[in-house]
């Protein structure tokens, strides 16, 4: 049974990691990030819903007048 030649595996793995590192560095360097981000004060608008504008009451069947 022939034996598997693993002498080049180390160089292939190291070159793969080097290539991936360079690719990710190039991808990350294309993004522009804010240097000093400031917190924005967002004002949430009040939404009027129909059940807030009118008074509703749930009547049980036994509490109805006879």
DRENMI-808261 format. One record per atom (N, C-alpha, C): x, y, z; residue number from 1; chain; atom name. Coordinates in nm, 2 decimals, padded with zeros to 4 digits. Atoms other than C-alpha are relative to their C-alpha. Layout:
REM residues N
X_Y_Z_NUM_A_CA
...
REM end
This chain:
REM residues 66
00.09_-00.12_00.00_1_A_N
00.00_00.00_00.00_1_A_CA
00.09_00.12_00.00_1_A_C
-00.08_-00.11_00.00_2_A_N
00.15_00.33_-00.10_2_A_CA
-00.02_00.10_00.12_2_A_C
00.01_-00.09_-00.11_3_A_N
00.23_00.58_00.17_3_A_CA
-00.03_00.14_-00.05_3_A_C
00.04_-00.13_00.04_4_A_N
00.07_00.93_00.16_4_A_CA
00.12_00.10_00.02_4_A_C
-00.11_-00.10_-00.02_5_A_N
00.33_01.21_00.10_5_A_CA
-00.06_00.13_00.06_5_A_C
00.05_-00.12_-00.08_6_A_N
00.26_01.48_00.36_6_A_CA
00.10_00.11_00.01_6_A_C
-00.11_-00.10_-00.02_7_A_N
00.58_01.68_00.31_7_A_CA
-00.04_00.14_-00.04_7_A_C
00.04_-00.14_00.05_8_A_N
00.41_01.97_00.13_8_A_CA
-00.12_00.05_00.07_8_A_C
00.12_-00.04_-00.07_9_A_N
00.11_01.99_00.36_9_A_CA
00.02_00.13_00.08_9_A_C
-00.03_-00.12_-00.09_10_A_N
00.27_02.24_00.60_10_A_CA
00.01_00.13_-00.09_10_A_C
-00.01_-00.12_00.08_11_A_N
00.36_02.48_00.32_11_A_CA
-00.13_00.04_-00.06_11_A_C
00.13_-00.03_00.05_12_A_N
00.01_02.45_00.17_12_A_CA
-00.09_00.07_00.10_12_A_C
00.08_-00.06_-00.10_13_A_N
-00.16_02.52_00.50_13_A_CA
00.05_00.14_00.04_13_A_C
-00.05_-00.13_-00.04_14_A_N
00.07_02.81_00.59_14_A_CA
-00.03_00.10_-00.11_14_A_C
00.03_-00.10_00.11_15_A_N
00.02_02.97_00.24_15_A_CA
-00.15_00.03_00.00_15_A_C
00.14_-00.02_00.00_16_A_N
-00.35_02.92_00.27_16_A_CA
-00.04_00.10_00.11_16_A_C
00.03_-00.09_-00.11_17_A_N
-00.36_03.10_00.61_17_A_CA
00.05_00.14_-00.04_17_A_C
-00.05_-00.13_00.04_18_A_N
-00.14_03.38_00.47_18_A_CA
-00.09_00.07_-00.10_18_A_C
00.09_-00.05_00.10_19_A_N
-00.37_03.42_00.17_19_A_CA
-00.13_00.05_00.06_19_A_C
00.12_-00.04_-00.06_20_A_N
-00.68_03.43_00.38_20_A_CA
00.02_00.12_00.09_20_A_C
-00.03_-00.12_-00.08_21_A_N
-00.52_03.68_00.62_21_A_CA
00.01_00.13_-00.09_21_A_C
-00.02_-00.12_00.09_22_A_N
-00.43_03.91_00.33_22_A_CA
-00.14_00.04_-00.06_22_A_C
00.13_-00.03_00.06_23_A_N
-00.78_03.88_00.17_23_A_CA
-00.09_00.07_00.10_23_A_C
00.08_-00.06_-00.10_24_A_N
-00.95_03.96_00.50_24_A_CA
00.05_00.14_00.03_24_A_C
-00.05_-00.13_-00.03_25_A_N
-00.72_04.25_00.56_25_A_CA
-00.04_00.10_-00.11_25_A_C
00.04_-00.08_00.11_26_A_N
-00.80_04.39_00.22_26_A_CA
-00.15_00.03_00.01_26_A_C
00.15_-00.03_-00.02_27_A_N
-01.18_04.35_00.28_27_A_CA
-00.03_00.09_00.11_27_A_C
00.02_-00.08_-00.12_28_A_N
-01.16_04.51_00.62_28_A_CA
00.05_00.15_-00.03_28_A_C
-00.05_-00.13_00.02_29_A_N
-00.95_04.80_00.50_29_A_CA
-00.09_00.09_-00.10_29_A_C
00.08_-00.08_00.09_30_A_N
-01.21_04.90_00.24_30_A_CA
-00.12_00.06_00.07_30_A_C
00.11_-00.05_-00.08_31_A_N
-01.47_04.97_00.51_31_A_CA
00.04_00.13_00.06_31_A_C
-00.03_-00.12_-00.07_32_A_N
-01.49_05.32_00.65_32_A_CA
-00.07_00.01_00.13_32_A_C
00.06_-00.01_-00.13_33_A_N
-01.55_05.35_01.02_33_A_CA
00.01_00.14_00.05_33_A_C
-00.01_-00.13_-00.06_34_A_N
-01.63_05.65_01.22_34_A_CA
00.11_00.00_00.11_34_A_C
-00.10_00.00_-00.10_35_A_N
-01.34_05.76_01.43_35_A_CA
-00.05_00.03_00.14_35_A_C
00.05_-00.04_-00.13_36_A_N
-01.54_05.92_01.71_36_A_CA
-00.16_00.00_-00.01_36_A_C
00.14_00.01_00.01_37_A_N
-01.90_05.80_01.70_37_A_CA
-00.07_00.07_00.11_37_A_C
00.08_-00.06_-00.11_38_A_N
-02.15_06.02_01.89_38_A_CA
-00.13_-00.06_00.01_38_A_C
00.13_00.06_-00.02_39_A_N
-02.46_05.90_02.04_39_A_CA
-00.11_00.09_-00.05_39_A_C
00.10_-00.08_00.06_40_A_N
-02.76_06.02_01.84_40_A_CA
-00.13_00.00_00.10_40_A_C
00.12_00.00_-00.08_41_A_N
-03.07_06.13_02.04_41_A_CA
-00.12_-00.01_-00.10_41_A_C
00.11_00.03_00.10_42_A_N
-03.36_05.98_01.85_42_A_CA
-00.13_00.03_00.08_42_A_C
00.13_-00.03_-00.05_43_A_N
-03.70_06.12_01.92_43_A_CA
-00.11_-00.10_-00.06_43_A_C
00.10_00.09_00.05_44_A_N
-03.97_05.85_01.89_44_A_CA
-00.13_00.07_-00.01_44_A_C
00.13_-00.06_00.02_45_A_N
-04.29_05.98_01.75_45_A_CA
-00.11_-00.08_00.07_45_A_C
00.11_00.07_-00.07_46_A_N
-04.60_05.91_01.96_46_A_CA
-00.11_-00.04_-00.11_46_A_C
00.10_00.05_00.10_47_A_N
-04.84_05.69_01.76_47_A_CA
-00.13_-00.01_00.07_47_A_C
00.14_00.01_-00.06_48_A_N
-05.21_05.73_01.83_48_A_CA
-00.06_-00.12_-00.05_48_A_C
00.07_00.12_00.03_49_A_N
-05.39_05.41_01.84_49_A_CA
-00.15_00.02_00.03_49_A_C
00.14_-00.02_-00.02_50_A_N
-05.77_05.38_01.83_50_A_CA
-00.05_-00.03_00.14_50_A_C
00.05_00.04_-00.13_51_A_N
-05.80_05.22_02.17_51_A_CA
00.05_00.10_00.11_51_A_C
-00.04_-00.10_-00.10_52_A_N
-05.61_05.51_02.34_52_A_CA
-00.09_00.12_-00.01_52_A_C
00.08_-00.12_00.01_53_A_N
-05.85_05.78_02.21_53_A_CA
-00.14_-00.02_00.05_53_A_C
00.13_00.01_-00.06_54_A_N
-06.17_05.63_02.33_54_A_CA
00.00_-00.10_00.11_54_A_C
00.02_00.08_-00.12_55_A_N
-06.29_05.47_02.65_55_A_CA
-00.08_-00.12_-00.04_55_A_C
00.07_00.12_00.03_56_A_N
-06.39_05.11_02.61_56_A_CA
-00.02_-00.08_00.13_56_A_C
00.03_00.09_-00.11_57_A_N
-06.55_04.87_02.86_57_A_CA
-00.05_-00.13_-00.05_57_A_C
00.05_00.13_00.04_58_A_N
-06.60_04.50_02.83_58_A_CA
-00.10_-00.04_00.10_58_A_C
00.11_00.05_-00.09_59_A_N
-06.93_04.38_02.96_59_A_CA
-00.01_-00.15_00.00_59_A_C
00.02_00.14_-00.01_60_A_N
-06.97_04.04_03.08_60_A_CA
-00.15_-00.03_-00.02_60_A_C
00.14_00.02_00.02_61_A_N
-07.30_03.87_02.99_61_A_CA
-00.09_00.00_00.13_61_A_C
00.08_00.00_-00.12_62_A_N
-07.41_03.83_03.35_62_A_CA
-00.01_00.14_00.07_62_A_C
00.01_-00.14_-00.06_63_A_N
-07.34_04.20_03.43_63_A_CA
-00.09_00.09_-00.07_63_A_C
00.10_-00.08_00.08_64_A_N
-07.59_04.33_03.17_64_A_CA
-00.12_00.02_00.09_64_A_C
00.12_-00.02_-00.07_65_A_N
-07.90_04.49_03.31_65_A_CA
-00.11_-00.09_-00.05_65_A_C
00.11_00.09_00.04_66_A_N
-08.21_04.27_03.30_66_A_CA
-00.11_00.07_-00.07_66_A_C
REM end
